[in-house]
Protein backbone atom coordinates (compact mmCIF):
# COMPACT_ATOMS: atom_id res chain seq x y z
CA UNK A 1 0.00 0.00 0.00
CA UNK A 2 1.45 3.37 -1.04
CA UNK A 3 0.31 6.93 -1.63
CA UNK A 4 -0.01 6.18 -5.36
CA UNK A 5 -2.05 3.03 -4.81
CA UNK A 6 -1.24 -0.64 -4.35
CA UNK A 7 2.08 -1.69 -5.85
CA UNK A 8 3.37 -5.18 -6.61
CA UNK A 9 7.01 -5.71 -5.65
CA UNK A 10 9.23 -8.54 -6.89
CA UNK A 11 12.54 -8.71 -5.03
CA UNK A 12 15.29 -11.09 -3.98
CA UNK A 13 14.88 -13.19 -0.85
CA UNK A 14 17.96 -14.22 1.14
CA UNK A 15 18.01 -17.14 3.57
CA UNK A 16 20.55 -18.93 5.73
CA UNK A 17 20.19 -21.78 8.15
CA UNK A 18 21.67 -19.76 11.01
CA UNK A 19 19.88 -16.41 10.65
CA UNK A 20 16.75 -17.21 8.66
CA UNK A 21 15.47 -15.19 5.73
CA UNK A 22 14.88 -11.58 4.77
CA UNK A 23 14.26 -9.17 1.91
CA UNK A 24 17.14 -6.64 2.22
CA UNK A 25 15.53 -4.13 -0.12
CA UNK A 26 12.52 -3.81 2.21
CA UNK A 27 14.56 -1.86 4.75
CA UNK A 28 15.79 0.53 2.05
CA UNK A 29 12.19 1.09 0.95
CA UNK A 30 10.98 1.57 4.50
CA UNK A 31 8.54 -1.34 4.38
CA UNK A 32 10.40 -3.83 6.57
CA UNK A 33 7.74 -3.27 9.25
CA UNK A 34 4.85 -4.32 6.99
CA UNK A 35 3.32 -4.02 3.54
CA UNK A 36 2.54 -0.31 3.88
CA UNK A 37 4.87 2.42 2.67
CA UNK A 38 5.93 5.15 5.16
CA UNK A 39 4.04 7.74 3.13
CA UNK A 40 0.83 5.74 3.33
CA UNK A 41 1.41 5.03 7.03
CA UNK A 42 1.75 8.73 7.71
CA UNK A 43 -1.51 9.46 5.90
CA UNK A 44 -3.26 6.70 7.85
CA UNK A 45 -1.93 7.93 11.17
CA UNK A 46 -2.72 11.58 10.43
CA UNK A 47 -6.40 10.79 9.99
CA UNK A 48 -6.53 7.89 12.44
CA UNK A 49 -5.51 10.00 15.46
CA UNK A 50 -8.01 12.73 14.62
CA UNK A 51 -11.27 10.77 14.27
CA UNK A 52 -12.81 7.33 14.59
CA UNK A 53 -11.39 4.70 12.27
CA UNK A 54 -14.52 4.25 10.15
CA UNK A 55 -14.68 7.97 9.29
CA UNK A 56 -10.91 8.14 8.89
CA UNK A 57 -10.98 5.26 6.37
CA UNK A 58 -13.66 7.05 4.35
CA UNK A 59 -11.77 10.36 4.40
CA UNK A 60 -8.54 8.59 3.48
CA UNK A 61 -10.20 7.21 0.36
CA UNK A 62 -11.58 10.62 -0.61
CA UNK A 63 -8.38 12.56 0.03
CA UNK A 64 -5.67 10.14 -1.12
CA UNK A 65 -7.41 7.35 -3.00
CA UNK A 66 -6.12 4.77 -0.51
CA UNK A 67 -8.75 2.13 0.14
CA UNK A 68 -8.47 0.49 3.54
CA UNK A 69 -10.99 -1.02 5.95
CA UNK A 70 -11.48 0.54 9.37
CA UNK A 71 -9.96 -2.56 11.01
CA UNK A 72 -6.88 -2.47 8.78
CA UNK A 73 -6.53 1.25 9.48
CA UNK A 74 -6.75 0.57 13.21
CA UNK A 75 -3.99 -2.03 12.92
CA UNK A 76 -1.72 0.36 11.01
CA UNK A 77 -2.21 3.18 13.53
CA UNK A 78 -1.72 0.85 16.50
CA UNK A 79 1.48 -0.67 15.09
CA UNK A 80 2.95 2.75 14.30
CA UNK A 81 2.02 4.05 17.74
CA UNK A 82 3.71 1.06 19.34
CA UNK A 83 6.83 1.82 17.32
CA UNK A 84 6.72 5.46 18.44
CA UNK A 85 6.51 4.36 22.08
CA UNK A 86 9.74 2.45 21.57
CA UNK A 87 11.71 5.23 19.88
CA UNK A 88 9.95 8.38 21.09
CA UNK A 89 12.83 9.56 23.26
CA UNK A 90 15.23 8.98 20.34
CA UNK A 91 13.45 11.48 18.07
CA UNK A 92 15.26 14.83 18.44
CA UNK A 93 13.32 17.31 20.63
CA UNK A 94 11.76 20.25 18.85
CA UNK A 95 13.56 22.78 21.10
CA UNK A 96 16.87 23.24 22.88
CA UNK A 97 17.82 24.59 26.34
CA UNK A 98 18.92 27.89 24.85
CA UNK A 99 15.40 28.52 23.56
CA UNK A 100 13.95 28.09 27.06
CA UNK A 101 15.68 31.13 28.53
CA UNK A 102 13.49 33.39 30.66
CA UNK A 103 13.84 36.85 29.17
CA UNK A 104 17.04 38.06 27.55
CA UNK A 105 19.36 37.62 30.53
CA UNK A 106 17.38 35.21 32.71
CA UNK A 107 18.06 31.55 33.47
CA UNK A 108 17.13 28.62 31.28
CA UNK A 109 14.14 26.99 32.97
CA UNK A 110 12.26 23.74 32.41
CA UNK A 111 9.25 22.29 34.23
CA UNK A 112 8.33 18.63 34.58
CA UNK A 113 4.77 17.48 35.19
CA UNK A 114 3.06 14.11 35.43
CA UNK A 115 -0.44 12.78 35.94
CA UNK A 116 -2.64 9.75 35.52
CA UNK A 117 -5.80 9.59 33.39
CA UNK A 118 -8.44 6.88 33.25
CA UNK A 119 -9.34 5.21 29.94
CA UNK A 120 -12.25 2.84 29.40
CA UNK A 121 -11.00 -0.61 28.47
CA UNK A 122 -12.31 -3.85 26.99
CA UNK A 123 -12.75 -6.38 29.78
CA UNK A 124 -12.03 -10.09 29.52
CA UNK A 125 -15.75 -10.85 29.73
CA UNK A 126 -16.39 -8.59 26.73
CA UNK A 127 -13.49 -10.19 24.85
CA UNK A 128 -14.91 -13.66 25.40
CA UNK A 129 -18.37 -12.58 24.23
CA UNK A 130 -16.99 -10.92 21.09
CA UNK A 131 -14.98 -14.00 20.17
CA UNK A 132 -17.95 -16.29 20.73
CA UNK A 133 -20.17 -14.09 18.54
CA UNK A 134 -17.46 -13.98 15.87
CA UNK A 135 -17.17 -17.77 15.86
CA UNK A 136 -20.95 -18.11 15.44
CA UNK A 137 -20.93 -15.72 12.47
CA UNK A 138 -18.15 -17.73 10.81
CA UNK A 139 -20.17 -20.92 11.23
CA UNK A 140 -23.21 -19.26 9.68
CA UNK A 141 -21.17 -18.09 6.70
CA UNK A 142 -19.80 -21.59 6.26
CA UNK A 143 -23.32 -23.04 6.09
CA UNK A 144 -24.22 -20.79 3.16
CA UNK A 145 -20.99 -21.53 1.31
CA UNK A 146 -19.02 -18.39 2.21
CA UNK A 147 -15.48 -19.54 2.91
CA UNK A 148 -13.53 -18.22 5.88
CA UNK A 149 -10.15 -17.66 4.28
CA UNK A 150 -8.20 -17.08 7.49
CA UNK A 151 -8.46 -18.62 10.95
CA UNK A 152 -9.33 -16.48 13.92
CA UNK A 153 -6.25 -14.76 15.38
CA UNK A 154 -4.94 -15.81 18.75
CA UNK A 155 -7.11 -14.40 21.55
CA UNK A 156 -5.82 -11.26 23.22
CA UNK A 157 -6.26 -10.89 26.96
CA UNK A 158 -8.78 -8.32 28.11
CA UNK A 159 -8.71 -6.00 31.07
CA UNK A 160 -9.66 -7.04 34.59
CA UNK A 161 -11.32 -3.66 35.18
CA UNK A 162 -13.55 -1.35 33.15
CA UNK A 163 -11.13 1.56 33.50
CA UNK A 164 -7.35 1.59 33.57
CA UNK A 165 -4.95 4.41 34.37
CA UNK A 166 -2.63 5.74 31.69
CA UNK A 167 0.36 7.76 32.87
CA UNK A 168 1.46 10.96 31.13
CA UNK A 169 4.71 12.91 31.48
CA UNK A 170 5.49 16.38 30.18
CA UNK A 171 8.45 18.76 30.04
CA UNK A 172 7.75 22.40 29.13
CA UNK A 173 9.34 25.84 29.25
CA UNK A 174 8.24 29.03 30.97
CA UNK A 175 6.39 30.34 27.91
CA UNK A 176 4.33 27.09 27.60
CA UNK A 177 4.92 27.17 23.84
CA UNK A 178 7.45 24.34 23.93
CA UNK A 179 6.53 20.90 25.20
CA UNK A 180 7.86 17.36 25.18
CA UNK A 181 5.24 14.73 25.99
CA UNK A 182 5.07 10.95 26.43
CA UNK A 183 2.58 8.38 27.73
CA UNK A 184 2.54 4.79 28.94
CA UNK A 185 0.09 2.13 30.07
CA UNK A 186 2.75 0.73 32.39
CA UNK A 187 2.95 1.01 36.17
CA UNK A 188 4.73 3.72 38.12
CA UNK A 189 8.11 2.00 37.77
CA UNK A 190 7.76 1.83 33.99
CA UNK A 191 6.79 5.49 34.03
CA UNK A 192 9.95 6.27 36.00
CA UNK A 193 12.14 4.54 33.43
CA UNK A 194 10.54 6.53 30.60
CA UNK A 195 10.75 9.74 32.63
CA UNK A 196 14.51 9.32 32.94
CA UNK A 197 14.94 8.53 29.25
CA UNK A 198 12.93 11.50 28.07
CA UNK A 199 14.67 13.77 30.59
CA UNK A 200 17.97 12.78 29.02
CA UNK A 201 16.51 13.36 25.55
CA UNK A 202 15.51 16.96 26.34
CA UNK A 203 18.77 17.55 28.23
CA UNK A 204 17.43 18.58 31.64
CA UNK A 205 20.95 18.70 33.10
CA UNK A 206 21.78 21.57 30.74
CA UNK A 207 19.16 23.86 32.29
CA UNK A 208 19.84 26.35 35.05
CA UNK A 209 16.53 25.53 36.75
CA UNK A 210 14.61 22.23 36.80
CA UNK A 211 11.23 22.52 38.52
CA UNK A 212 8.70 19.83 39.35
CA UNK A 213 5.09 21.06 39.38
CA UNK A 214 2.51 18.31 40.03
CA UNK A 215 -0.63 17.46 41.99
CA UNK A 216 1.45 15.86 44.72
CA UNK A 217 0.47 12.25 44.08
CA UNK A 218 2.85 9.93 45.99
CA UNK A 219 3.78 7.82 42.95
CA UNK A 220 4.56 10.94 40.93
CA UNK A 221 6.68 12.50 43.66
CA UNK A 222 8.60 9.26 44.28
CA UNK A 223 9.45 8.73 40.60
CA UNK A 224 10.56 12.34 40.12
CA UNK A 225 12.78 12.21 43.21
CA UNK A 226 14.30 8.93 42.07
CA UNK A 227 14.97 9.81 38.43
CA UNK A 228 15.35 13.61 38.26
CA UNK A 229 18.13 15.00 40.38
CA UNK A 230 19.13 17.62 41.26
CA UNK A 231 15.83 19.50 41.29
CA UNK A 232 15.77 23.23 41.83
CA UNK A 233 12.40 22.91 43.58
CA UNK A 234 9.35 20.67 43.89
CA UNK A 235 6.04 22.53 43.83
CA UNK A 236 2.47 21.46 44.54
CA UNK A 237 -0.14 22.70 42.12
CA UNK A 238 -1.86 25.57 43.94
CA UNK A 239 -5.31 24.64 42.62
CA UNK A 240 -5.12 21.15 44.13
CA UNK A 241 -4.21 22.57 47.52
CA UNK A 242 -6.95 25.18 47.28
CA UNK A 243 -9.51 22.42 46.65
CA UNK A 244 -8.58 20.77 49.93
CA UNK A 245 -8.64 24.10 51.74
CA UNK A 246 -12.09 25.02 50.41
CA UNK A 247 -13.40 21.56 51.32
CA UNK A 248 -12.30 22.08 54.92
CA UNK A 249 -13.82 25.58 55.00
CA UNK A 250 -17.20 24.29 53.77
CA UNK A 251 -17.10 21.39 56.23
CA UNK A 252 -16.48 23.77 59.13
CA UNK A 253 -18.58 26.83 58.23
CA UNK A 254 -20.91 25.71 55.47
CA UNK A 255 -21.35 27.71 52.26
CA UNK A 256 -21.70 31.13 53.82
CA UNK A 257 -19.61 34.26 54.06
CA UNK A 258 -17.56 33.00 57.01
CA UNK A 259 -16.29 30.01 55.04
CA UNK A 260 -15.43 32.19 52.06
CA UNK A 261 -13.57 34.72 54.22
CA UNK A 262 -11.55 32.01 56.02
CA UNK A 263 -10.60 30.18 52.81
CA UNK A 264 -9.61 33.32 50.92
CA UNK A 265 -7.43 34.50 53.80
CA UNK A 266 -5.59 31.17 53.96
CA UNK A 267 -5.03 31.18 50.19
CA UNK A 268 -3.62 34.70 50.43
CA UNK A 269 -1.35 33.72 53.31
CA UNK A 270 -0.14 30.64 51.43
CA UNK A 271 1.09 32.83 48.59
CA UNK A 272 2.48 35.78 50.53
CA UNK A 273 3.37 34.60 54.06
CA UNK A 274 3.80 30.86 53.90
CA UNK A 275 2.22 27.60 54.98
CA UNK A 276 3.12 28.08 58.67
CA UNK A 277 0.51 30.83 58.89
CA UNK A 278 -2.11 28.43 57.54
CA UNK A 279 -1.15 25.72 60.03
CA UNK A 280 -1.52 28.30 62.81
CA UNK A 281 -4.98 29.25 61.52
CA UNK A 282 -5.97 25.58 61.49
CA UNK A 283 -4.94 25.21 65.13
CA UNK A 284 -6.99 28.26 66.09
CA UNK A 285 -10.03 26.86 64.26
CA UNK A 286 -9.63 23.47 65.96
CA UNK A 287 -9.92 25.13 69.37
CA UNK A 288 -13.15 26.89 68.38
CA UNK A 289 -14.85 24.04 66.52
CA UNK A 290 -15.52 20.95 68.62
CA UNK A 291 -17.72 18.85 66.30
CA UNK A 292 -15.90 15.60 65.37
CA UNK A 293 -16.58 16.03 61.63
CA UNK A 294 -15.16 19.56 61.67
CA UNK A 295 -12.14 18.49 63.71
CA UNK A 296 -11.52 15.69 61.23
CA UNK A 297 -11.71 17.98 58.20
CA UNK A 298 -9.14 20.31 59.75
CA UNK A 299 -6.90 17.38 60.66
CA UNK A 300 -7.02 16.09 57.08
CA UNK A 301 -6.13 19.54 55.73
CA UNK A 302 -3.20 19.87 58.12
CA UNK A 303 -1.88 16.42 57.24
CA UNK A 304 -2.21 17.15 53.51
CA UNK A 305 -0.04 20.26 53.88
CA UNK A 306 2.52 18.71 56.23
CA UNK A 307 2.99 15.64 54.03
CA UNK A 308 3.85 17.95 51.11
CA UNK A 309 5.74 20.51 53.13
CA UNK A 310 8.68 20.86 50.75
CA UNK A 311 6.23 21.54 47.90
CA UNK A 312 4.22 24.45 49.34
CA UNK A 313 6.80 27.25 49.60
CA UNK A 314 4.79 29.56 47.36
CA UNK A 315 6.33 32.88 48.52
CA UNK A 316 9.76 31.70 47.35
CA UNK A 317 8.29 30.37 44.10
CA UNK A 318 6.53 33.65 43.29
CA UNK A 319 9.65 35.65 44.21
CA UNK A 320 11.62 33.68 41.59
CA UNK A 321 8.87 33.99 38.98
CA UNK A 322 8.07 30.27 39.03
CA UNK A 323 4.63 28.95 38.11
CA UNK A 324 2.48 27.50 40.88
CA UNK A 325 -0.26 26.10 38.62
CA UNK A 326 0.03 22.91 36.55
CA UNK A 327 -2.23 24.04 33.71
CA UNK A 328 0.03 22.68 30.92
CA UNK A 329 -0.04 19.20 32.46
CA UNK A 330 -3.83 19.20 32.85
CA UNK A 331 -4.41 20.43 29.29
CA UNK A 332 -2.00 17.85 27.89
CA UNK A 333 -3.86 15.06 29.69
CA UNK A 334 -7.04 16.28 28.03
CA UNK A 335 -5.49 16.55 24.57
CA UNK A 336 -3.93 13.09 24.68
CA UNK A 337 -7.20 11.41 25.64
CA UNK A 338 -9.75 13.33 23.53
CA UNK A 339 -9.57 10.68 20.81
CA UNK A 340 -9.93 7.87 23.35
CA UNK A 341 -12.95 9.19 25.21
CA UNK A 342 -15.49 9.53 22.42
CA UNK A 343 -18.94 8.04 22.95
CA UNK A 344 -18.91 4.27 23.29
CA UNK A 345 -15.17 3.81 22.79
CA UNK A 346 -13.28 1.07 24.63
CA UNK A 347 -9.62 0.17 24.24
CA UNK A 348 -6.97 -2.41 24.89
CA UNK A 349 -4.45 -0.60 27.08
CA UNK A 350 -1.55 -1.11 24.67
CA UNK A 351 -3.57 0.29 21.75
CA UNK A 352 -4.67 3.27 23.85
CA UNK A 353 -1.04 4.01 24.75
CA UNK A 354 0.00 3.63 21.11
CA UNK A 355 -2.51 6.22 19.95
CA UNK A 356 -1.63 8.56 22.82
CA UNK A 357 2.04 8.46 21.87
CA UNK A 358 1.20 9.39 18.29
CA UNK A 359 -0.75 12.38 19.61
CA UNK A 360 2.20 13.14 21.89
CA UNK A 361 4.41 13.59 18.82
CA UNK A 362 2.13 16.40 17.68
CA UNK A 363 1.97 17.94 21.16
CA UNK A 364 5.78 17.84 21.29
CA UNK A 365 6.30 19.38 17.85
CA UNK A 366 8.05 16.17 16.74
CA UNK A 367 5.54 14.92 14.17
CA UNK A 368 7.49 16.01 11.09
CA UNK A 369 10.84 15.04 12.60
CA UNK A 370 9.58 11.56 13.34
CA UNK A 371 8.34 10.95 9.80
CA UNK A 372 11.59 12.30 8.39
CA UNK A 373 13.29 9.37 10.09
CA UNK A 374 11.04 7.06 8.05
CA UNK A 375 12.04 6.71 4.41
CA UNK A 376 9.12 7.94 2.30
CA UNK A 377 8.18 5.44 -0.40
C-alpha positions in Angstrom: 0.0 0.0 0.0 1.4 3.4 -1.0 0.3 6.9 -1.6 0.0 6.2 -5.4 -2.0 3.0 -4.8 -1.2 -0.6 -4.4 2.1 -1.7 -5.9 3.4 -5.2 -6.6 7.0 -5.7 -5.7 9.2 -8.5 -6.9 12.5 -8.7 -5.0 15.3 -11.1 -4.0 14.9 -13.2 -0.9 18.0 -14.2 1.1 18.0 -17.1 3.6 20.5 -18.9 5.7 20.2 -21.8 8.1 21.7 -19.8 11.0 19.9 -16.4 10.7 16.8 -17.2 8.7 15.5 -15.2 5.7 14.9 -11.6 4.8 14.3 -9.2 1.9 17.1 -6.6 2.2 15.5 -4.1 -0.1 12.5 -3.8 2.2 14.6 -1.9 4.8 15.8 0.5 2.1 12.2 1.1 0.9 11.0 1.6 4.5 8.5 -1.3 4.4 10.4 -3.8 6.6 7.7 -3.3 9.2 4.9 -4.3 7.0 3.3 -4.0 3.5 2.5 -0.3 3.9 4.9 2.4 2.7 5.9 5.2 5.2 4.0 7.7 3.1 0.8 5.7 3.3 1.4 5.0 7.0 1.7 8.7 7.7 -1.5 9.5 5.9 -3.3 6.7 7.8 -1.9 7.9 11.2 -2.7 11.6 10.4 -6.4 10.8 10.0 -6.5 7.9 12.4 -5.5 10.0 15.5 -8.0 12.7 14.6 -11.3 10.8 14.3 -12.8 7.3 14.6 -11.4 4.7 12.3 -14.5 4.3 10.1 -14.7 8.0 9.3 -10.9 8.1 8.9 -11.0 5.3 6.4 -13.7 7.1 4.4 -11.8 10.4 4.4 -8.5 8.6 3.5 -10.2 7.2 0.4 -11.6 10.6 -0.6 -8.4 12.6 0.0 -5.7 10.1 -1.1 -7.4 7.3 -3.0 -6.1 4.8 -0.5 -8.7 2.1 0.1 -8.5 0.5 3.5 -11.0 -1.0 6.0 -11.5 0.5 9.4 -10.0 -2.6 11.0 -6.9 -2.5 8.8 -6.5 1.3 9.5 -6.7 0.6 13.2 -4.0 -2.0 12.9 -1.7 0.4 11.0 -2.2 3.2 13.5 -1.7 0.9 16.5 1.5 -0.7 15.1 2.9 2.7 14.3 2.0 4.1 17.7 3.7 1.1 19.3 6.8 1.8 17.3 6.7 5.5 18.4 6.5 4.4 22.1 9.7 2.5 21.6 11.7 5.2 19.9 9.9 8.4 21.1 12.8 9.6 23.3 15.2 9.0 20.3 13.4 11.5 18.1 15.3 14.8 18.4 13.3 17.3 20.6 11.8 20.3 18.8 13.6 22.8 21.1 16.9 23.2 22.9 17.8 24.6 26.3 18.9 27.9 24.9 15.4 28.5 23.6 14.0 28.1 27.1 15.7 31.1 28.5 13.5 33.4 30.7 13.8 36.8 29.2 17.0 38.1 27.6 19.4 37.6 30.5 17.4 35.2 32.7 18.1 31.5 33.5 17.1 28.6 31.3 14.1 27.0 33.0 12.3 23.7 32.4 9.2 22.3 34.2 8.3 18.6 34.6 4.8 17.5 35.2 3.1 14.1 35.4 -0.4 12.8 35.9 -2.6 9.7 35.5 -5.8 9.6 33.4 -8.4 6.9 33.2 -9.3 5.2 29.9 -12.3 2.8 29.4 -11.0 -0.6 28.5 -12.3 -3.8 27.0 -12.8 -6.4 29.8 -12.0 -10.1 29.5 -15.8 -10.8 29.7 -16.4 -8.6 26.7 -13.5 -10.2 24.8 -14.9 -13.7 25.4 -18.4 -12.6 24.2 -17.0 -10.9 21.1 -15.0 -14.0 20.2 -18.0 -16.3 20.7 -20.2 -14.1 18.5 -17.5 -14.0 15.9 -17.2 -17.8 15.9 -21.0 -18.1 15.4 -20.9 -15.7 12.5 -18.2 -17.7 10.8 -20.2 -20.9 11.2 -23.2 -19.3 9.7 -21.2 -18.1 6.7 -19.8 -21.6 6.3 -23.3 -23.0 6.1 -24.2 -20.8 3.2 -21.0 -21.5 1.3 -19.0 -18.4 2.2 -15.5 -19.5 2.9 -13.5 -18.2 5.9 -10.1 -17.7 4.3 -8.2 -17.1 7.5 -8.5 -18.6 10.9 -9.3 -16.5 13.9 -6.2 -14.8 15.4 -4.9 -15.8 18.7 -7.1 -14.4 21.5 -5.8 -11.3 23.2 -6.3 -10.9 27.0 -8.8 -8.3 28.1 -8.7 -6.0 31.1 -9.7 -7.0 34.6 -11.3 -3.7 35.2 -13.5 -1.4 33.1 -11.1 1.6 33.5 -7.3 1.6 33.6 -5.0 4.4 34.4 -2.6 5.7 31.7 0.4 7.8 32.9 1.5 11.0 31.1 4.7 12.9 31.5 5.5 16.4 30.2 8.5 18.8 30.0 7.8 22.4 29.1 9.3 25.8 29.3 8.2 29.0 31.0 6.4 30.3 27.9 4.3 27.1 27.6 4.9 27.2 23.8 7.5 24.3 23.9 6.5 20.9 25.2 7.9 17.4 25.2 5.2 14.7 26.0 5.1 11.0 26.4 2.6 8.4 27.7 2.5 4.8 28.9 0.1 2.1 30.1 2.8 0.7 32.4 3.0 1.0 36.2 4.7 3.7 38.1 8.1 2.0 37.8 7.8 1.8 34.0 6.8 5.5 34.0 9.9 6.3 36.0 12.1 4.5 33.4 10.5 6.5 30.6 10.8 9.7 32.6 14.5 9.3 32.9 14.9 8.5 29.2 12.9 11.5 28.1 14.7 13.8 30.6 18.0 12.8 29.0 16.5 13.4 25.6 15.5 17.0 26.3 18.8 17.6 28.2 17.4 18.6 31.6 21.0 18.7 33.1 21.8 21.6 30.7 19.2 23.9 32.3 19.8 26.3 35.0 16.5 25.5 36.7 14.6 22.2 36.8 11.2 22.5 38.5 8.7 19.8 39.4 5.1 21.1 39.4 2.5 18.3 40.0 -0.6 17.5 42.0 1.5 15.9 44.7 0.5 12.2 44.1 2.9 9.9 46.0 3.8 7.8 42.9 4.6 10.9 40.9 6.7 12.5 43.7 8.6 9.3 44.3 9.5 8.7 40.6 10.6 12.3 40.1 12.8 12.2 43.2 14.3 8.9 42.1 15.0 9.8 38.4 15.3 13.6 38.3 18.1 15.0 40.4 19.1 17.6 41.3 15.8 19.5 41.3 15.8 23.2 41.8 12.4 22.9 43.6 9.4 20.7 43.9 6.0 22.5 43.8 2.5 21.5 44.5 -0.1 22.7 42.1 -1.9 25.6 43.9 -5.3 24.6 42.6 -5.1 21.1 44.1 -4.2 22.6 47.5 -7.0 25.2 47.3 -9.5 22.4 46.6 -8.6 20.8 49.9 -8.6 24.1 51.7 -12.1 25.0 50.4 -13.4 21.6 51.3 -12.3 22.1 54.9 -13.8 25.6 55.0 -17.2 24.3 53.8 -17.1 21.4 56.2 -16.5 23.8 59.1 -18.6 26.8 58.2 -20.9 25.7 55.5 -21.4 27.7 52.3 -21.7 31.1 53.8 -19.6 34.3 54.1 -17.6 33.0 57.0 -16.3 30.0 55.0 -15.4 32.2 52.1 -13.6 34.7 54.2 -11.5 32.0 56.0 -10.6 30.2 52.8 -9.6 33.3 50.9 -7.4 34.5 53.8 -5.6 31.2 54.0 -5.0 31.2 50.2 -3.6 34.7 50.4 -1.3 33.7 53.3 -0.1 30.6 51.4 1.1 32.8 48.6 2.5 35.8 50.5 3.4 34.6 54.1 3.8 30.9 53.9 2.2 27.6 55.0 3.1 28.1 58.7 0.5 30.8 58.9 -2.1 28.4 57.5 -1.2 25.7 60.0 -1.5 28.3 62.8 -5.0 29.2 61.5 -6.0 25.6 61.5 -4.9 25.2 65.1 -7.0 28.3 66.1 -10.0 26.9 64.3 -9.6 23.5 66.0 -9.9 25.1 69.4 -13.1 26.9 68.4 -14.9 24.0 66.5 -15.5 21.0 68.6 -17.7 18.9 66.3 -15.9 15.6 65.4 -16.6 16.0 61.6 -15.2 19.6 61.7 -12.1 18.5 63.7 -11.5 15.7 61.2 -11.7 18.0 58.2 -9.1 20.3 59.7 -6.9 17.4 60.7 -7.0 16.1 57.1 -6.1 19.5 55.7 -3.2 19.9 58.1 -1.9 16.4 57.2 -2.2 17.2 53.5 0.0 20.3 53.9 2.5 18.7 56.2 3.0 15.6 54.0 3.9 18.0 51.1 5.7 20.5 53.1 8.7 20.9 50.7 6.2 21.5 47.9 4.2 24.5 49.3 6.8 27.2 49.6 4.8 29.6 47.4 6.3 32.9 48.5 9.8 31.7 47.3 8.3 30.4 44.1 6.5 33.6 43.3 9.6 35.6 44.2 11.6 33.7 41.6 8.9 34.0 39.0 8.1 30.3 39.0 4.6 29.0 38.1 2.5 27.5 40.9 -0.3 26.1 38.6 0.0 22.9 36.6 -2.2 24.0 33.7 0.0 22.7 30.9 0.0 19.2 32.5 -3.8 19.2 32.8 -4.4 20.4 29.3 -2.0 17.8 27.9 -3.9 15.1 29.7 -7.0 16.3 28.0 -5.5 16.6 24.6 -3.9 13.1 24.7 -7.2 11.4 25.6 -9.7 13.3 23.5 -9.6 10.7 20.8 -9.9 7.9 23.4 -13.0 9.2 25.2 -15.5 9.5 22.4 -18.9 8.0 23.0 -18.9 4.3 23.3 -15.2 3.8 22.8 -13.3 1.1 24.6 -9.6 0.2 24.2 -7.0 -2.4 24.9 -4.4 -0.6 27.1 -1.5 -1.1 24.7 -3.6 0.3 21.8 -4.7 3.3 23.8 -1.0 4.0 24.8 0.0 3.6 21.1 -2.5 6.2 19.9 -1.6 8.6 22.8 2.0 8.5 21.9 1.2 9.4 18.3 -0.8 12.4 19.6 2.2 13.1 21.9 4.4 13.6 18.8 2.1 16.4 17.7 2.0 17.9 21.2 5.8 17.8 21.3 6.3 19.4 17.9 8.0 16.2 16.7 5.5 14.9 14.2 7.5 16.0 11.1 10.8 15.0 12.6 9.6 11.6 13.3 8.3 11.0 9.8 11.6 12.3 8.4 13.3 9.4 10.1 11.0 7.1 8.0 12.0 6.7 4.4 9.1 7.9 2.3 8.2 5.4 -0.4 
